[in-house]
Amino acid sequence: MLSDGQMLAHFKIIKLLGEGGMGQVYLAEDQKLHRQVAVKVLTAEYFGDADRMERFHREARTAAQISHPNVMSIFDLGKDKDPATGQEIEYIVMEYIKGKSLTEFLKGRPADMTTVIRLAEKIASGLAAAHKMNVLHRDIKADNIIVDEDEQPKILDFGLAKPLEPVQFSDGETSTRTVSQELTRAGKILGTVSYMSPEQVRGETLDTRSDIFSFGVLLYRMATGEFPFAAQTQVSTLAKILETRHDSPRLKNDKIPPDLERIIDKCLQKDAGDRYQDTRDLVVDLRNLRRQFDSGVTDTVSGIQAVQKPKSSFFKRLTWKHVVLIMFLAPFIYALISQLLPGGDSGKSGKVMAGENNLAILGFENKTNDASLDWLESGLPEILLTGLAQDKSVNLISRQRLVDELGGEPTKAGKTIPHEEWLSAAKDLGASKVLSGSYYKMGNKIRIDARLEDIASGKVLLGEKVVGDDPFSLVDSLTDKIAVSLNIQREGGEQSVSTFTSSSPEAYKTYLAGMNKFGMQLYDDAIVEFEKAIKIDSTFALPYMRIAMSNAFKSRQQKAAIYFAKAKQYESKLPVHERTLLDIYADIWLNHKFNDAFAKMEAMVKTYPDDLEARSIYAVLVNEFTKDTTKAFALLDTVIAANPRYEFVLTYRSQAYLNLGLY
């Protein structure tokens, strides 16, 4: 970081203006021309990649040729050595604009349509000037637009926004990195999720129509004060961008003229071919609308509301061939079920906004020196997850989800992962609080030391010691205390976790051993463990359901049906998430009510929008039964965007492409 008063080439640094994905931006004085400029210093990650720097320089040189009053000017590119470190620094010299971001400019103002349309026309005009030269922005948003002291908007960083690849450059060169790869590489999606176009989410080659979609999001927000695809999490937002039509802007603000609603709708079409094909046409429409407002003549007739298409009854044509098809798909689905967690783990990836009661459950360390109690290291978080999952006011992130976020291994080179890394992973997944602890042996009893911690402040909200000989009763006690600390009312009364699992900790321990085998596709070995659990507790519903699934995956349908029936007999002892899944699977394999199964899975995806397992299975059903490949692949895209290493989706998509002859 440069210091105030430091010289960089012939630019004297005045102060830091801000930081972004590409580096820091400083206010500086050009000592040769005696004017104030903005100097952007690139981050070190650019320096070690010659190909990336060459692309960047090529785009920057092209962007520097844009001459438009509503686009920030680029004056120079250069490099110089930092006298303090001797490191060579790449920098860009840009026009310094005094003013506010569009976000700040509009904050607290009523949605004045005259102002909105005037600003929108100028922003679109700047966009058209850049698009004429085949320069894409890729990150159009309110924070990348400055409204100067004369209330003229200027688009920042044209051609310099950090690329979300693949991108079609002006010379025809194409990069091949996808959104999923960006997630894997950087741990987050580059760009601003709420403004992304569908093709940007899917990692496809972009053209000017992607910027037009982002402009449509911006215009919708300017006119209504809301995002068109707003959702609580990144995954849900991506899903809405790909699948859901935006609400009519006039439902949000009845002052919006029908012509402006039409312009917004045309920008926000899912298919790029249905949007404005040339940004200049967008400018013409906005200019004509602005002239109407300037003349005082506007149309106030309500627009036509979109009509939802009725659902087709395709299941009337469903036969046992479809059942056989589902059997064929079963080996793929095992990967989903092995990730199943009580309460439906949200499975988010990338940095997600923290919620007040978003709780991540870390590991509990075995301090007993008794190897027979090792199972509690993973068992306690599972039991806690089951207990807390019954309270819908708490959003839970499992230990396994954290392990996946940390790279899939709970240890690194034989060493325990530092607590700080666990906290960082939890924060990236949207947690505001974490629960961790240790357990000890005191004679025949177990003592659990638990700590509830606020991530942002580091403050310990709850430090609790509970002692007993039954892990379930200990977890019940902790659950009650956590609920008090989070200031939530427990729904359904203070029921014991054994109500939703087993009355026997030994049966639960054996069940977890079976789940380890199940996750490795060792179905027959898993059945042995599940049968042991049932011998201990004959009313334990979870192992019945797992045995049924294991037999179904081995194409032993009659046995599967027997155990699905048994699981249904004790389904009141299932956590709500598993109970819902059991209902769906029983409709497929036991009752053959395929129409009901499809409808229930569709509802489950709406109830658990961040549940990657449900979303993936729903995508399979959509693809195989309705043959709507576009919708199915859009659903799968949202899963890959959330977790690029999601094995089931990658395997299924590979097989689907193979079946389509897309080798």
Disulfide bonds with the S-S distance in Angstrom:
none
